[in-house]
Amino acid sequence: MLDLSALDKITPGTALPNLTQVEMTAIQRGLAICAYPTGGIDGLYGPRTRSAFAELTADIGQGASDVISAAVLSHLKTRKDDLNALFAETGTGKSQVEQQIGQMFKFIGLPLPAQIAYGLATTDWETAHTFKPVREAFWETEAWRKENLRYFPYYGRGYVQLTWKRDYSIYGDILGLDLVTDPDLALRPDVALFVLGHGMKTGAFTGRGLGHYVNATETDFINARRVINGTNKASEIAALAVGFLKQLKAKKPAVAATR
């Protein structure tokens, strides 16, 4: 469960630069789970945090760009509660995971059926059609991974392959978990779910977000693979996405998300 209890210690009307490091860390985590680019969770007031906060206040239409208003605090707490409720429902059955991925994508700001379909297709492919968090080269032993993967022990884990120490550190800081000391935490369904949705929204994996290829005016399932891994297996995953999109269109239309 994501802990942003330090938000309760902030007095509405406090200027952003006057927050304590603990309070600023909570603000940065709140911004990060809403997919605003803070540039890291370090508890320090820097230009990227300032810019991300200004973007939030502009989006919700409440408060000055450098003052913590009651509306901002309420928004971040609500978003935290919504995410924790989603985490609490994570399961292991394929249909459950498919539903949770749809909910996560709506939460993070990828609510279009085509966007959800591509998230499902990516998960389907990356987990060898199991819809369970997996280790990179899961058919091999840990000894093999240690000998052959140059980024060991920070090899791929999850619904999509979270890789390299830097990325484990980034997502550990956002979620308040020590993924660097215990990389296997990335195999937890709630962590895997967040990494999948957040990474595809923000472009954390390759610098390219899903919305660039799949949006209200374009559905490019082939090049959407660039969000994860260049064009490797792009055609196969695109075909899966087409199938998932057909399934989603046969169901109730997706509702718009609020970030």
C-alpha positions in Angstrom: 0.0 0.0 0.0 1.3 3.4 -1.0 2.0 5.6 2.1 1.5 9.4 1.6 0.6 10.1 5.3 3.1 13.0 5.3 0.5 14.9 3.2 -1.6 15.2 6.4 1.1 17.3 8.0 1.1 19.9 5.3 -0.9 23.1 6.1 -2.9 24.4 3.1 -1.3 27.6 1.9 2.3 26.5 2.5 4.6 27.5 -0.3 6.2 24.5 -2.1 9.8 25.6 -1.3 8.9 25.7 2.4 8.0 22.1 2.8 10.2 19.7 4.8 12.1 17.0 2.9 9.6 14.4 4.2 6.7 16.5 3.1 8.3 17.2 -0.3 8.9 13.5 -0.8 5.2 12.8 -0.3 4.3 15.5 -2.8 6.7 14.1 -5.3 5.3 10.6 -4.9 1.8 11.9 -5.3 2.8 13.7 -8.5 4.6 10.6 -9.8 1.7 8.3 -9.3 -0.4 10.7 -11.3 2.3 10.5 -14.1 3.7 14.0 -13.7 7.5 14.0 -14.3 9.2 15.1 -11.1 12.6 14.0 -12.2 13.1 11.7 -9.1 11.8 11.3 -5.6 14.5 13.0 -3.4 12.5 15.4 -1.2 14.3 18.4 -2.8 12.7 21.4 -4.4 14.1 21.5 -7.9 13.0 22.8 -11.4 11.3 19.5 -12.5 9.3 19.2 -9.3 8.3 22.8 -9.6 7.2 22.2 -13.2 5.3 19.0 -12.4 3.5 20.7 -9.6 2.6 23.7 -11.8 1.2 21.2 -14.4 -1.0 19.6 -11.7 -2.4 22.9 -10.5 -3.2 23.9 -14.0 -4.9 20.6 -14.8 -7.1 20.6 -11.8 -7.7 24.4 -12.0 -7.0 24.9 -8.3 -4.3 26.9 -6.5 -1.2 28.9 -7.4 1.6 27.1 -9.2 3.8 27.1 -6.1 1.4 26.9 -3.2 0.0 23.7 -1.6 -3.8 24.4 -1.6 -6.4 22.3 0.1 -7.7 21.2 -3.3 -4.2 19.9 -4.3 -3.9 18.0 -1.1 -7.4 16.5 -1.5 -6.6 15.6 -5.1 -3.4 13.8 -4.3 -4.9 11.9 -1.3 -7.9 10.8 -3.5 -5.5 9.6 -6.2 -3.5 7.7 -3.5 -6.6 6.1 -2.1 -7.8 5.1 -5.6 -4.4 3.5 -6.4 -4.4 1.6 -3.1 -7.9 0.3 -3.7 -6.7 -1.0 -7.1 -3.7 -2.6 -5.4 -5.9 -4.2 -2.8 -7.9 -6.0 -5.6 -4.9 -7.5 -7.4 -5.3 -11.2 -8.1 -3.6 -13.9 -10.1 -6.3 -15.2 -12.4 -6.0 -14.3 -16.0 -9.4 -12.6 -16.2 -8.7 -10.8 -13.0 -5.4 -9.5 -14.3 -6.9 -8.4 -17.6 -9.5 -6.4 -15.7 -6.9 -4.9 -13.4 -4.8 -3.8 -16.3 -7.8 -2.0 -17.8 -8.4 -0.3 -14.5 -4.7 0.7 -14.1 -4.6 2.2 -17.6 -7.7 4.2 -16.9 -6.1 5.4 -13.6 -2.9 6.4 -15.2 -4.4 8.3 -18.2 -4.5 5.6 -20.9 -8.3 5.0 -21.0 -8.9 4.4 -24.7 -9.9 0.8 -25.6 -7.0 0.6 -28.1 -4.5 1.7 -25.4 -5.8 -0.9 -23.0 -5.7 -3.5 -25.7 -2.1 -2.8 -26.4 -1.3 -3.0 -22.6 -3.0 -6.4 -22.6 -1.2 -7.6 -25.7 2.1 -6.5 -24.2 1.4 -8.3 -21.0 0.3 -11.4 -22.9 3.5 -11.5 -24.9 6.0 -10.6 -22.1 4.6 -13.2 -19.7 4.5 -16.0 -22.3 0.7 -15.8 -22.3 0.4 -16.5 -18.6 -0.6 -13.1 -17.3 1.6 -13.7 -14.3 4.7 -11.6 -13.3 7.7 -13.5 -14.6 11.5 -13.4 -14.5 13.5 -12.7 -17.6 14.4 -16.1 -19.2 12.1 -17.7 -16.7 12.9 -21.1 -18.2 16.6 -20.7 -17.1 18.1 -21.0 -13.6 19.2 -18.1 -11.4 22.8 -19.3 -11.9 22.4 -19.0 -15.6 21.0 -15.4 -15.3 23.9 -14.4 -13.1 26.4 -15.7 -15.6 24.7 -14.4 -18.8 22.8 -11.2 -17.9 25.2 -8.2 -17.5 22.6 -6.3 -15.5 22.2 -9.1 -12.9 20.5 -9.0 -10.4 18.4 -6.2 -12.0 17.2 -8.4 -14.8 13.6 -8.2 -16.2 10.8 -8.9 -13.8 7.0 -8.3 -13.8 4.3 -8.1 -16.5 6.7 -6.1 -18.6 10.5 -6.5 -18.0 11.7 -3.9 -15.5 15.4 -3.9 -16.1 18.6 -2.2 -14.8 19.3 -0.9 -11.3 18.3 2.7 -12.2 14.8 1.7 -13.1 14.5 -0.5 -10.0 15.5 2.5 -8.0 13.1 4.9 -9.7 10.1 2.7 -9.2 11.2 1.8 -5.7 11.3 5.5 -4.8 7.9 6.1 -6.3 6.2 3.2 -4.4 8.2 3.5 -1.2 9.7 0.1 -1.6 13.4 -1.0 -1.6 13.5 -2.7 -5.0 17.2 -2.2 -5.1 17.9 -4.4 -2.1 15.1 -6.8 -3.0 14.5 -6.8 -6.7 12.1 -9.7 -6.4 9.5 -7.2 -5.1 9.0 -6.4 -8.8 7.3 -9.7 -9.1 4.5 -8.7 -6.7 1.3 -8.3 -8.8 0.6 -4.7 -7.5 4.1 -3.6 -8.3 4.1 -5.3 -11.7 0.7 -3.6 -12.5 1.9 -0.1 -11.6 5.2 -0.5 -13.5 3.3 -1.6 -16.6 0.8 1.2 -16.6 3.1 4.0 -15.4 5.9 3.0 -17.7 3.8 2.9 -20.8 2.2 6.2 -20.0 5.4 8.1 -19.2 7.8 6.5 -21.6 9.9 5.3 -18.7 11.2 2.2 -20.6 12.5 3.7 -23.8 11.6 7.4 -23.6 8.5 6.9 -25.7 5.0 6.8 -24.3 2.1 4.8 -25.6 0.0 7.9 -26.3 2.4 8.9 -29.0 1.4 5.8 -31.1 -2.1 5.0 -29.9 -4.4 8.0 -29.2 -7.7 9.5 -30.2 -6.7 10.0 -33.8 -4.2 7.2 -34.5 -3.9 3.5 -33.6 -0.4 2.3 -34.7 0.0 -1.1 -33.0 3.2 -1.8 -34.9 5.2 1.2 -33.8 3.7 1.1 -30.3 6.3 -1.7 -29.7 8.9 1.1 -29.5 7.5 1.9 -26.0 8.9 -1.4 -24.8 11.6 -2.8 -27.1 12.2 -1.2 -30.5 10.3 -3.2 -33.1 11.1 -6.7 -31.7 8.1 -9.0 -32.3 6.1 -5.9 -33.2 3.8 -7.7 -35.7 3.0 -10.6 -33.3 2.1 -8.2 -30.5 0.1 -6.0 -32.8 -2.0 -9.0 -33.8 -2.6 -9.8 -30.2 -3.7 -6.1 -29.6 -6.2 -6.3 -32.5 -7.7 -9.4 -30.9 -8.0 -7.7 -27.5 -9.4 -4.6 -29.0 -12.2 -6.6 -30.6 -13.0 -8.2 -27.2 -13.1 -4.8 -25.5 -15.3 -3.2 -28.2 -17.8 -6.1 -27.6 -18.0 -5.0 -24.0 -19.0 -1.8 -22.2 -17.0 1.2 -23.6 -14.1 2.4 -21.4 -14.8 5.5 -19.3 -12.4 8.5 -19.4 -9.8 8.7 -16.6 -9.0 11.7 -14.5 -5.4 12.2 -13.7 
